[in-house]
């Protein structure tokens, strides 16, 4: 029971911070806590949430994926490219984009699991390669990269109960990944590898395949996020993923996942994402200039981690 | 005994030497293919372009040696550029004051990073990610839109050649000889290496691990600020550009790895990082003189970068025991 409590602490505190942000926001503008506004915020959070979900698996391994920005962009651009091929292309656009993400993730996983190049370095390189590929593909200017109606449907429209479809997709991704982490052997292996890979290997876990699997899931969710962002902004464009790498990492860590791997709960990432999005929206409601937003954003992350994210003292 | 010493030194410096070989080959090719006569001007331009990245890479090296990472180097550099575009102009006294303020700001930023990492015990990667946002916010506060005024006199003095050698290159060598070499031999400097290779053992042996780490981040802040100062002198203005800062941060990590330092701490050094930065900067120049189609350039650069960092960091080539792979 003590172990469970210590894991829950960051999530409880992060939830507390959400309440604080909501309270401050409502004093500035009462519509900040209206259901419409909150649903809108959750819709925005869904994009970050989906992108962060796969990244969390990679961070649980104790690794990191710096190629996230251009994986998002590549997934989006390839999906819109396939959509131009005709009615069949339009139908297959979203799976095609996710397939690209899968391929990128497998390459990243291979680089770490088999070549044993630190993931931070290898994904730094694949990010540059992806950027080069996309510049080459777009010819340096923006080609026809319109979102398909289906992409707009899943990203902007509402269907049941007036809840945005993006939120439903985020919920599905959340349930699938949370169940996978908690109940399947694969999920257990992820935590085992994050704690000590050599021990997992000696216990008979095929650690390399698990690692590639995590990176692959990350590629797929990043590309899915890219496709949905395309639907949200009606087109895919270069640099669309740039704004998501750091908030994703921050959300995961604020949710109590250790950046060293092996420790964390999926629900924490969901809380972290909501916290980050609400914080950003509160600062924009306050009409804070960009400079002030960056400073507060950074200070809040440091302060929160000082409250509950401190490491152990090294004594021997 | 002497021969064994030499062999040991050679084994310790394979990474930097390999990078040096690659750089000499690339730069030779660049000079050979260069359309114009090789002149001091060509060298000065090449040096000015490379030195800013080299300084940021040197900044990154020290935290990496302690098994940390500083993701705020690009932001500190941007902040320094913006401070410089506000303060480094006017009378000589005013300029000197501005330069001192820029460097002190870098030092202070580094001290904050170090304190959060050591006293706050937050993982460096996430701590510097957050403080980087703060420093970038300060940069934006000082310079909401690009511009400003940087002393042309100082710029002319530093971005041309002295005695036929690019001044920026001399500055780089000066930093290496007068800051890095004494630091590496000092107690604190050795403490950085010790903390990076085995923190617990270092602590038990009485090394002031915490102090070494804080100084490492301060060193990083100081050198990033110096890089920002030079950048403002080359551009003669300041700009709070997030993409530029981010690119410098990522390239600094790449340069450190290409230069043979281990991301797992405890081995490597600044000289290698400088060479690594030169290698990365020469890639673009090479593609230019070989008339690579502009559209293909980012892809070529990406592929070469991926190849270079992979070679620099691949452990598969070095391990003796299969189990070592997994630790």
Interface residues (C-beta under 8 A of the other chain):
Chain A: X64 X66 X111 X114 X115 X116 X117 X118 X120 X121 X122 X124 X125 X126 X127 X128 X129 X130 X131 X132 X133 X135 X136 X139 X140 X197 X198 X200 X201 X202 X207 X239 X242 X246 X249 X250 X253 X258 X259 X260 X289 X290 X291 X292 X293 X294 X295 X296 X297 X298 X299 X301 X302 X305 X306 X309 X310 X311 X312 X313 X314 X315 X316
Chain B: X116 X120 X121 X122 X123 X125 X126 X127 X129 X130 X131 X132 X133 X134 X136 X137 X138 X139 X140 X141 X144 X199 X200 X203 X204 X209 X243 X246 X250 X253 X254 X257 X263 X264 X294 X295 X296 X297 X298 X299 X300 X301 X302 X303 X305 X306 X307 X309 X310 X312 X313 X314 X315 X316 X319 X323 X325 X326 X327
